[in-house]
Amino acid sequence: MLGKADFKLTEALAAFAEFGVEPSFIVPTETGMNKSIMDAHQGIRRFLKSHGIHNFESQGLGAQENGVKYQLNVINGAAVLTQELSLYRPKTKTGDPRVWTNIRGFAKPGNLLAFFVSGARDLYLVNCSDIATFGSRHEVGSPLNLALLGANRGSETSAKLLAMLKEVSAKGWIEATKEGDTAVGHTLETALGMKANSSKLPDFLGVIELKSGRVGSLSPQGTRRSSSKKSLFSKVPNWKLSPLNAGEILRRFGSRDSNGRLNLSVTVSSNPNRQGLFVLLDETSGHVVGKAKTSSAEEVIVVWELEDLQQDLGNKHKETFWVEAESRVVGTKEQFRYIRVHHTQKPLIANLGHLISEGVITMDFTLSEKLSGGVRDHGYLFRIDPKNLGLLFPSLQTYDL
């Protein structure tokens, strides 16, 4: 339903990310407007639970018997209206969670409404489709501006790492310690005196994740290397929920390389690629699903649980330095000059599923066939374009080294 909203989801995410705020969205239907009742989809349920406000999973059935009521602050122009929010599971059907609050006169069917938390777990609701109200977030002292304001401070460890990176940058061009895509990161880690890290803990002192990538620079031939997407994390699908395994995916969608072996190294986004593969969020199940589109139908081939992806993102990127390096080739050797770092903290994990469905975050299959005929699985990489980091990470700070 979020995809049918009359306000672009990515624009709303970017607006909240400016303030480091994590929203959860809902789009009322005409029926929902008339009854003031809306489905509490997976995103809403996760949002309320993660903020310690309400847990639908432990709630009994019946609005009268087990319904819970909260105070909701509705921002409408220059006013903040306090009204009742009822959360319950009806006795009918399977007890699918419901949200009840009066939004008549405040919203229309198809509007994009956003819940967010400010202060000591104070719950707010704003209509993103109301241009005047939502635009007031930049008006100093407006109700929305005051509710959204927040700050993120860097850690002491980040100051230490930044100083070390400036020392590396001062050395100028550094010869690569290995070849291939991972050379830029391995070379930097070597220069910093760090060992390669294959654990799920952050790289630097177990606190800061270090990510490195090449940026546009002129080669000796005068060509410019384009900047690459940044890898957020790699996550194996939930094979118990997935209709196909890695071997079946490779055999069905892979192609033969020059050695005659099957290979599937493709990027998958919210729109089908040339193999018909795409990935999106299923709001009903709370799963991120990889699908294949044929001329007659769509089928699910792999499944991730969104909560697992969110957990990995939160654990890996509590604080991250995204280091950029210029690249050149001298003779047969690549060299790097580390020039810039983007510093991010506290990812907006609730945005992850939405950004996947919007095609902002993509996933790479990296499967190949072994000489023995088995499957070599290099990982399932979730990646984002550097220009979109602000949609996932608040208070993005950039330092020139």
C-alpha positions in Angstrom: 0.0 0.0 0.0 2.9 2.4 0.7 3.7 2.2 -3.0 0.3 3.8 -3.8 0.9 6.9 -1.6 0.5 10.3 -3.2 3.8 11.5 -1.7 7.1 9.9 -2.8 8.5 7.6 -0.1 12.1 8.4 -0.7 11.5 12.1 -0.3 9.9 11.5 3.1 12.7 9.2 4.2 15.3 11.9 3.2 13.4 14.5 5.1 13.3 12.5 8.3 17.0 11.4 7.8 18.0 15.1 7.9 17.1 15.0 11.6 18.2 11.5 12.4 14.7 10.4 13.0 13.3 7.0 12.2 9.7 7.1 10.9 7.1 4.4 10.2 4.5 5.0 7.5 0.9 4.2 6.8 -1.4 5.0 3.9 -5.1 5.2 4.7 -7.6 3.7 2.3 -11.1 5.2 1.8 -12.6 2.5 4.0 -10.0 3.1 6.6 -10.7 6.8 6.5 -14.4 6.3 7.0 -13.9 4.0 10.0 -10.7 5.6 11.3 -9.3 2.0 11.4 -6.1 1.0 9.7 -4.1 -2.3 9.5 -1.0 -2.3 11.7 1.3 -3.8 9.1 4.7 -5.4 9.9 6.5 -2.1 9.7 4.2 -0.4 12.2 4.4 -3.4 14.5 8.2 -3.4 14.4 8.4 0.3 14.9 6.2 0.4 18.0 8.0 -2.7 19.5 11.5 -1.3 18.9 10.7 2.0 20.6 9.2 0.1 23.6 5.7 1.5 23.0 3.6 -1.5 22.2 4.1 -5.2 21.4 1.2 -6.7 19.4 2.7 -10.2 19.6 1.9 -10.5 23.3 -1.6 -8.8 23.0 -4.8 -10.8 23.5 -7.8 -10.6 21.2 -10.6 -8.2 21.6 -10.7 -4.4 21.5 -12.7 -4.1 24.7 -10.9 -6.8 26.6 -7.3 -6.3 25.6 -7.1 -3.0 23.6 -4.5 -0.5 24.7 -4.8 3.3 24.4 -2.0 5.8 24.0 -1.7 9.5 23.6 -0.9 10.6 20.0 0.4 14.0 19.1 -0.9 15.0 15.7 1.0 17.8 14.0 -1.3 19.9 11.9 0.2 23.2 10.6 1.2 25.4 13.6 -0.8 23.2 16.0 -0.2 20.0 17.9 -3.5 18.1 18.5 -3.5 15.5 21.3 -5.8 12.6 20.6 -6.3 9.0 21.5 -4.6 6.1 19.6 -6.1 2.6 20.1 -4.1 -0.5 19.4 -5.9 -3.8 19.4 -6.4 -7.2 17.8 -10.0 -8.0 16.9 -11.6 -11.3 17.7 -12.6 -11.7 14.0 -10.5 -13.5 11.4 -7.0 -14.1 12.7 -6.8 -11.2 15.0 -4.7 -9.1 12.6 -3.5 -6.0 14.5 -5.3 -2.7 14.0 -4.7 1.0 14.6 -7.5 3.3 15.4 -7.4 7.1 15.6 -9.4 9.9 14.2 -7.7 11.2 11.0 -10.7 12.7 9.3 -10.1 16.4 8.5 -6.4 15.8 8.9 -5.7 13.3 6.0 -7.2 12.0 2.8 -7.2 8.5 1.3 -3.8 7.8 -0.3 -1.9 10.4 1.9 1.5 9.3 3.3 1.3 9.5 7.1 4.3 9.1 9.3 4.6 8.0 12.9 7.8 9.0 14.8 9.0 9.2 18.3 10.5 12.2 20.0 11.6 12.9 23.6 10.7 10.4 26.2 8.8 8.0 23.9 6.3 10.7 22.8 4.5 9.4 19.8 3.8 11.8 16.9 1.9 11.6 13.6 2.4 14.0 10.6 0.9 14.0 7.2 3.7 14.1 4.7 1.3 14.8 1.9 0.3 18.0 3.6 2.9 20.2 1.9 2.5 23.2 4.3 2.7 21.1 7.5 5.5 18.8 6.3 7.5 21.8 4.8 7.4 23.5 8.2 10.1 21.1 9.5 12.6 23.7 8.3 10.9 26.6 10.1 12.8 27.2 13.3 10.5 26.8 16.3 7.6 25.2 14.4 5.9 22.2 16.1 7.4 19.8 13.6 10.8 21.4 13.7 10.9 21.2 17.5 9.7 17.5 17.5 12.3 16.5 15.0 15.3 18.3 16.3 18.1 16.0 17.6 21.8 15.6 17.6 24.3 12.8 17.1 27.8 13.1 18.6 30.9 11.3 17.4 32.8 8.9 19.7 36.3 9.4 21.1 37.4 6.4 19.0 36.3 8.3 15.8 38.7 11.1 16.5 41.6 8.7 16.9 40.7 6.9 13.6 40.3 10.2 11.7 43.8 11.3 12.9 45.3 8.0 11.7 43.6 8.3 8.3 45.0 11.8 7.9 48.5 10.4 8.4 47.9 7.8 5.7 46.6 10.4 3.4 49.7 12.6 3.9 51.8 9.8 2.5 50.3 10.4 -0.9 50.1 7.5 -3.4 50.4 4.1 -1.9 51.0 0.9 -3.9 48.2 -1.7 -3.7 48.9 -4.7 -1.5 46.8 -6.9 -3.7 44.8 -6.9 -6.9 41.1 -6.8 -7.5 38.0 -5.0 -6.1 39.1 -5.5 -2.5 42.6 -4.0 -3.0 41.5 -0.5 -1.9 40.3 -1.7 1.5 43.2 -4.2 2.1 45.7 -1.5 1.2 44.2 0.9 3.7 43.9 -1.6 6.5 47.6 -2.5 5.9 48.6 1.1 6.1 46.7 1.5 9.4 48.3 -1.6 10.8 45.0 -3.5 10.9 44.4 -7.2 10.1 41.7 -8.3 7.7 38.4 -8.7 9.5 35.9 -11.4 8.6 33.9 -11.2 11.8 30.6 -9.4 12.2 32.1 -7.0 14.6 33.2 -3.5 13.4 36.7 -3.3 12.1 38.4 -0.6 14.2 38.8 -1.6 17.8 35.4 -3.4 17.5 33.7 0.0 17.5 33.9 1.6 14.0 33.3 -0.2 10.7 35.8 0.8 8.0 34.6 0.8 4.3 36.8 1.8 1.4 36.1 2.5 -2.2 37.5 4.0 -5.3 36.2 7.4 -6.6 36.3 9.0 -9.9 39.9 9.8 -11.0 41.7 10.2 -14.2 43.8 7.3 -15.5 47.0 7.7 -17.5 44.9 7.1 -20.6 42.6 10.0 -19.7 39.6 7.8 -18.8 37.7 8.4 -15.6 36.8 5.6 -13.1 33.3 5.9 -12.0 32.4 5.7 -8.3 31.0 2.4 -7.1 28.2 1.5 -4.8 29.0 0.9 -1.2 28.4 -2.5 0.3 26.4 -2.4 3.5 26.6 -6.1 4.5 26.3 -9.6 3.0 23.5 -11.8 4.2 22.7 -15.4 3.2 19.0 -15.9 2.5 16.8 -17.9 4.9 17.0 -21.2 3.0 14.2 -22.7 5.0 11.8 -20.1 3.7 13.3 -19.9 0.2 11.8 -22.0 -2.6 15.1 -22.4 -4.4 18.6 -23.1 -3.2 21.9 -21.5 -4.5 22.5 -24.3 -7.0 19.0 -24.1 -8.4 19.3 -20.3 -8.8 22.6 -20.6 -10.6 21.4 -23.3 -13.0 18.2 -21.4 -13.8 19.5 -17.9 -14.1 23.3 -18.2 -14.6 25.1 -18.0 -17.9 28.3 -19.7 -19.2 31.6 -17.9 -19.0 34.6 -18.3 -21.3 35.6 -21.4 -19.5 32.1 -23.0 -20.0 31.2 -22.7 -16.3 28.0 -21.1 -15.0 28.2 -17.7 -13.4 25.6 -15.4 -11.9 27.1 -12.0 -11.0 24.3 -9.6 -11.3 22.7 -6.6 -9.4 19.1 -7.0 -8.5 16.9 -4.0 -7.7 13.2 -3.3 -7.4 12.8 -3.4 -11.2 13.4 -6.7 -13.1 16.9 -7.0 -14.6 17.6 -8.8 -17.9 17.2 -12.2 -16.2 13.9 -11.0 -14.8 15.2 -10.9 -11.2 14.1 -8.3 -8.7 13.9 -7.8 -5.0 11.3 -6.0 -2.8 9.7 -5.8 0.7 6.6 -7.9 1.3 4.9 -5.7 4.0 2.4 -8.4 4.9 4.9 -11.1 5.8 7.8 -8.8 6.8 10.1 -10.6 4.4 12.4 -9.2 1.8 11.9 -11.4 -1.2 13.9 -12.0 -4.4 11.6 -12.8 -7.3 11.8 -13.9 -10.9 9.5 -12.5 -13.5 8.6 -14.5 -16.6 6.3 -13.7 -19.5 3.3 -15.2 -17.6 3.9 -14.8 -13.9 6.1 -13.9 -10.9 7.7 -16.4 -8.5 9.5 -16.0 -5.2 13.0 -17.6 -5.4 14.7 -16.4 -2.2 13.6 -14.9 1.1 15.3 -12.9 3.9 13.5 -11.9 7.1 13.6 -8.1 7.3 14.4 -8.2 11.1 17.6 -10.2 10.4 18.7 -7.7 7.8 17.9 -4.8 10.1 19.9 -6.5 12.9 22.9 -7.0 10.7 22.8 -3.4 9.5 22.5 -2.1 13.1 25.3 -4.3 14.4 27.7 -3.6 11.5 27.2 0.1 11.1 26.6 1.6 14.5 29.5 3.9 13.5 31.2 3.7 10.1 33.9 5.5 8.2 33.4 5.3 4.4 36.8 6.2 3.0 37.2 7.2 -0.6 40.4 6.8 -2.6 41.7 8.0 -6.0 43.2 5.3 -8.1 45.9 5.2 -10.8 48.0 2.6 -12.5 51.8 3.0 -12.7 53.3 0.4 -14.9 51.4 -2.7 -13.9 50.6 -1.7 -10.3 47.6 0.1 -9.0 48.1 2.9 -6.5 45.7 4.6 -4.1 45.5 8.1 -2.6 43.0 8.3 0.3 41.3 11.7 0.1 38.0 11.8 1.9 35.9 10.1 4.5 32.1 10.1 5.2 31.3 9.5 8.8 28.0 7.9 9.7 26.3 6.8 12.9 23.2 5.1 14.2 21.6 3.8 11.0 17.8 4.3 10.5 17.2 0.6 10.3 13.4 1.1 9.9 14.2 2.7 6.5 15.9 -0.5 5.2 12.9 -2.3 3.8 11.5 0.8 2.2 14.8 1.6 0.5 15.0 -1.9 -0.9 11.5 -1.6 -2.4 12.3 1.8 -3.8 15.4 0.4 -5.6 17.8 2.6 -3.5 19.4 -0.4 -1.9 20.2 -3.2 -4.3 21.3 -6.8 -3.8 24.1 -8.6 -5.8 24.0 -12.4 -6.5 27.6 -13.7 -6.7 27.3 -17.3 -7.6 29.7 -19.4 -9.8 30.2 -23.0 -10.7 33.2 -24.9 -9.3 35.4 -27.2 -11.4 33.8 -30.1 -9.5 30.4 -28.9 -10.6 29.4 -27.6 -7.2 28.4 -24.0 -6.4 30.8 -21.3 -5.1 28.8 -18.8 -3.1 30.6 -15.4 -2.7 27.7 -13.8 -0.7 24.6 -11.8 -1.2 25.7 -8.2 -1.1 23.2 -5.4 -0.1 24.6 -2.1 -1.5 23.8 1.6 -1.8 24.9 4.4 -4.0 27.1 6.9 -2.0 24.8 9.8 -2.9 21.9 8.0 -1.0 23.8 7.3 2.3 21.9 10.2 3.9 18.6 8.2 3.5 20.0 5.5 5.8 22.4 7.4 8.1 21.5 10.6 9.9 24.0 13.5 10.5 26.3 12.4 7.7 29.6 14.2 8.2 32.3 14.5 5.5 36.0 15.2 6.1 38.6 15.9 3.5 41.8 14.1 4.4 
